[in-house]
Amino acid sequence: MDGKPTVASSIYPDCKHVDSLQVGAEFQDFVMLTLQRHGMYLQMFTSKKCQYLHGESFQGWEVKLDEPFTRTGRLSIEIAEKTKASNENWAPSGIYRKDNTWLYIQGNYEYFYVFMKQFLVKLHRAGRYKLGEIPTLQKFYLPISDAEKYGHKIVPDTDILKLFTTR
């Protein structure tokens, strides 16, 4: 690094990945290309203005990268966030964000799940899942075995995966 702040680090100063916005954008592209092969077309909003006014996508689908889930055996479903750890109050996010989202897509480059957002809210409110918190994020952990029951698993085609794993 040359010491200059990046856009991501100025928005989320406590994030351990200074390029988190770029990493997330690439995963969204990966999901869009994968879903297109299944006849599902996703159009993401790229400006913060549209994301705040409408949601993450025109269709009401939100995409979340969860890199470690295949190693940990659980998805980390976001429920609240802070832009920096020193903020006192949490803001509803993820499945509790008030926007047009009705489908929630989460996973990594190996595979991902498509869930009904309201069903994830019901699972969280049932209180049977372990909660987690880091300085800027609150979440609940959904075991992969339950993700298999409650979500639709999508495995990417090899040619799409090659686009994102070879550099």
C-alpha positions as CSV (number, residue, x, y, z in Angstrom):
1,M,0.0,0.0,0.0
2,D,1.1,3.5,-0.7
3,G,-0.4,5.0,2.5
4,K,-3.3,6.6,0.6
5,P,-6.8,5.7,2.0
6,T,-9.0,3.7,-0.3
7,V,-12.7,4.3,-0.8
8,A,-13.6,1.2,1.1
9,S,-11.3,2.0,4.1
10,S,-12.9,5.5,4.4
11,I,-16.4,4.0,4.4
12,Y,-15.7,1.1,6.7
13,P,-12.5,2.1,8.7
14,D,-12.6,-1.0,10.9
15,C,-13.0,-3.5,8.1
16,K,-10.0,-5.9,7.9
17,H,-10.3,-5.9,4.0
18,V,-9.5,-2.5,2.6
19,D,-11.0,-3.7,-0.8
20,S,-14.2,-5.2,0.7
21,L,-16.4,-3.2,-1.7
22,Q,-14.5,-4.5,-4.7
23,V,-14.5,-8.0,-3.4
24,G,-18.2,-7.9,-2.9
25,A,-18.8,-6.4,-6.3
26,E,-16.9,-9.2,-8.0
27,F,-18.9,-11.8,-6.1
28,Q,-22.1,-10.0,-7.2
29,D,-20.9,-10.3,-10.8
30,F,-20.2,-13.9,-10.3
31,V,-23.7,-14.5,-8.9
32,M,-25.3,-12.5,-11.8
33,L,-23.5,-14.6,-14.4
34,T,-24.3,-17.9,-12.6
35,L,-28.0,-17.0,-12.2
36,Q,-28.2,-16.0,-15.8
37,R,-27.4,-19.6,-16.8
38,H,-30.4,-20.6,-14.7
39,G,-32.7,-18.1,-16.5
40,M,-32.7,-15.6,-13.6
41,Y,-31.6,-12.1,-14.5
42,L,-30.2,-9.8,-11.8
43,Q,-29.6,-6.1,-12.2
44,M,-27.6,-4.6,-9.3
45,F,-27.8,-0.9,-8.3
46,T,-24.3,0.5,-8.3
47,S,-24.8,3.9,-6.7
48,K,-25.2,4.4,-3.0
49,K,-28.2,6.7,-3.7
50,C,-30.2,3.9,-5.5
51,Q,-29.1,1.3,-2.9
52,Y,-30.4,3.4,-0.1
53,L,-33.6,4.4,-1.8
54,H,-34.5,1.1,-3.3
55,G,-32.2,-1.8,-2.2
56,E,-29.3,-3.7,-3.6
57,S,-31.0,-4.7,-6.9
58,F,-33.8,-3.8,-9.1
59,Q,-35.4,-7.2,-8.6
60,G,-35.2,-7.1,-4.8
61,W,-32.4,-9.6,-4.4
62,E,-29.5,-9.1,-2.1
63,V,-26.1,-10.8,-2.5
64,K,-23.7,-11.5,0.3
65,L,-20.3,-13.1,0.1
66,D,-19.5,-15.5,2.9
67,E,-16.1,-16.7,2.1
68,P,-15.4,-19.0,5.1
69,F,-18.8,-20.7,5.2
70,T,-17.8,-24.0,3.5
71,R,-14.9,-24.2,6.0
72,T,-16.9,-23.3,9.1
73,G,-20.0,-25.3,8.2
74,R,-22.3,-22.3,8.7
75,L,-23.6,-19.2,7.0
76,S,-23.2,-15.9,8.9
77,I,-26.5,-14.1,8.3
78,E,-26.2,-10.4,8.9
79,I,-28.8,-8.7,11.1
80,A,-27.2,-5.3,12.2
81,E,-24.2,-3.2,11.4
82,K,-22.2,-0.1,12.3
83,T,-19.9,1.7,9.9
84,K,-17.2,1.9,12.6
85,A,-16.7,0.2,16.0
86,S,-16.8,3.5,17.9
87,N,-20.4,4.1,16.8
88,E,-22.8,3.6,19.8
89,N,-25.9,2.4,17.9
90,W,-26.5,-0.5,15.6
91,A,-28.5,-0.1,12.4
92,P,-30.7,-2.9,11.1
93,S,-29.0,-4.5,8.1
94,G,-28.9,-7.7,6.1
95,I,-32.2,-9.5,6.6
96,Y,-33.6,-6.6,8.7
97,R,-32.9,-3.7,6.3
98,K,-36.0,-2.0,5.2
99,D,-35.8,-2.0,1.4
100,N,-37.2,-3.9,-1.6
101,T,-35.3,-7.1,-0.7
102,W,-37.3,-10.3,-0.7
103,L,-34.6,-12.8,-1.9
104,Y,-31.3,-13.2,0.0
105,I,-28.4,-14.9,-1.8
106,Q,-25.4,-15.9,0.3
107,G,-22.4,-18.1,-0.2
108,N,-19.0,-18.2,-1.9
109,Y,-17.4,-19.2,-5.2
110,E,-17.9,-22.9,-4.5
111,Y,-21.7,-22.6,-4.2
112,F,-24.4,-20.3,-2.8
113,Y,-27.9,-20.4,-1.5
114,V,-31.1,-18.5,-2.4
115,F,-33.4,-17.8,0.5
116,M,-36.7,-16.0,1.0
117,K,-35.6,-13.1,3.2
118,Q,-38.7,-13.3,5.5
119,F,-38.0,-17.0,6.1
120,L,-34.5,-16.1,7.4
121,V,-36.1,-13.4,9.7
122,K,-38.4,-16.2,11.1
123,L,-35.5,-18.5,11.6
124,H,-33.6,-15.7,13.5
125,R,-36.6,-14.8,15.6
126,A,-37.1,-18.4,16.6
127,G,-34.0,-18.0,18.8
128,R,-32.6,-21.4,18.1
129,Y,-29.4,-20.3,16.4
130,K,-26.2,-19.1,17.9
131,L,-25.5,-15.3,17.6
132,G,-22.2,-13.7,16.7
133,E,-20.8,-10.2,16.9
134,I,-17.7,-8.5,15.7
135,P,-17.1,-4.8,16.4
136,T,-19.1,-3.6,13.3
137,L,-21.5,-6.6,12.6
138,Q,-24.1,-8.7,14.3
139,K,-25.2,-12.0,12.8
140,F,-26.7,-15.4,13.5
141,Y,-25.2,-18.6,12.3
142,L,-27.2,-20.9,10.1
143,P,-25.7,-24.4,9.8
144,I,-25.2,-25.7,6.3
145,S,-27.5,-28.6,7.1
146,D,-30.3,-26.1,7.7
147,A,-29.4,-24.0,4.7
148,E,-29.9,-27.2,2.7
149,K,-33.4,-27.6,4.1
150,Y,-34.5,-23.9,3.8
151,G,-32.6,-22.5,0.8
152,H,-32.0,-23.4,-2.8
153,K,-28.4,-24.4,-3.5
154,I,-26.8,-23.2,-6.7
155,V,-23.5,-24.6,-7.9
156,P,-21.7,-22.5,-10.6
157,D,-20.7,-23.8,-14.0
158,T,-17.0,-24.5,-14.3
159,D,-16.5,-21.9,-17.1
160,I,-17.9,-19.1,-14.9
161,L,-15.9,-20.2,-12.0
162,K,-12.7,-20.0,-14.1
163,L,-13.4,-16.4,-14.9
164,F,-13.2,-15.5,-11.2
165,T,-10.5,-17.9,-9.9
166,T,-7.8,-17.5,-12.5
167,R,-5.9,-14.2,-12.8
